[in-house]
Amino acid sequence: MIKNKTKDVFGIQRDLPLNYIERSADKILIDSLDRSHHVVIYGSSKQGKTSLRKRNIKEDDYILVHCNNKWDISHIHNNVLKQAGYELTLSESFTISGKAKVKATFGWNLFAKAEAEIAGELGKEKEKVIKSLDIDIEDVNDIIKALEEVEFSKIIVLEDFHYLKPETQNDFSIALKAFHENSKFTFLIVGVWLEENRLIALNGDLAGRVKSVNADKWENDELKKLIDDGEYLLNISFSDEFKEKLIKESLQNVYVVQEVCYHICIENSIIQTNDGYQLLLNCSKLEKYLDQVVSQHSGRYSKFISTLVEGFQPTELEMYKWILYTIIVSEEEELDNGLRRNTINELITQKHPRGSDLNPGNLTQALTSIASLQVRSGITPIIIDYDSTTKKINVVDKGFIIWLHNQNQEEILKDSGLPT
């Protein structure tokens, strides 16, 4: 019998888990890439977006760029060129706007060896192929030209796109149209949100040019198969009652399911495939480990609450604090389905000192910037996001809903200076 390690089956690890199962998202991703569309993989945090990419795209077929909340469009272009093999330095030339151009040089790696060589005409000697271009790092046309110069053909993956500033996301959505129309380069964009057409909302011209892959949705039978496959790999068995209850109380969060199964295995001294007959595990500590897995993020959840209370800066209306109020007083099912802006506005109007005199525009402005507020405060991954298309707040970290359900909500409201 093959001995599999428990940590390679259940739990979250850097590599693909051995019990990875294919979902409809896998088929949609493969089909979208085959049709040469740009692709967006979206969903809540820890729902398998990175695993989806690793499963379906070979490592040699893409370059990877991790986005940063301080970047503008030039930083994205800069890092794409670096990952493509260019060395970038400041040029002595200037753009029309007066900024210094960038000298992009291709031909040697960090060890000063040639990355590309050609056979010389005499004696078949080899010489370095060196490409050196002066480019405007903000101009998408120059970036396309630089990539074409070295016959670049890999997929460009932008991870953590949600970290980017709103204006940078908007600028890139405009650049993406140029990449689609003027080149054959393909981008794969990964972000934490639940809005199917986030990039199209930023730039309507991307309609038909971008395919979205929802990595958030896990059906109950898919999660059950995930557990079943893990049982087979480790020669163990969880009770049917345990599996049903875990899937329900995890709110279909694959991270929570995987982590709780891992802890139950360790509790039963299963560190690798069990010898002999299939072992039925003692699953009596489900609630303990469910709480333990979620509580690992309690510090981040508490910081999230403090961040909304404080906002970007002190203001008279304190809209972020009142948005927090609506989250705390809402039922678990309401949070799981998302809170509509109209519902949020009604709840705030009932309790806010300004009451019905509040301008709805103030709420909309705060909702639009709520992801930026979290990123600025170092809350990564973010916990809530605003979908401007459906006009809903979505909790993109389902662990927060479970955690909040187990807290004294009146104490949170009191500590936050909100009515109980």
Secondary structure, DSSP 4 states (H G I P E B T S, - for coil): ----BHHHHSS--SSPPTT----HHHHHHHHHHHTT-EEEEEESTTSSHHHHHHHHS-GGGEEEEE--TT--HHHHHHHHHHHTT-EEEEEEEE-TTSPEEEEEEESB-TTS-BSSEEE-SSTT-EEE--EEEEE-TT-HHHHHHHHHHTT--SEEEEE-GGGS-HHHHHHHHHHHHHHHHH----EEEEEEB--TTHHHHH-GGGTTTEEEEE-S---HHHHHHHHHHHHHHHTEE--HHHHHHHHHHTTT-HHHHHHHHHHHHHHTT-SBPPPSSPEEP--TTHHHHHHHHHHTTHHHHHHHHHHHHH-SS--SS-HHHHHHHHHHHS-HHHHHH-EEHHHHHHHHHHHSTTGGG--HHHHHHHHHTHHHHHHHTT-SS-SEEEETTTTEEEES-HHHHHHHHTS-HHHHHHHTT---
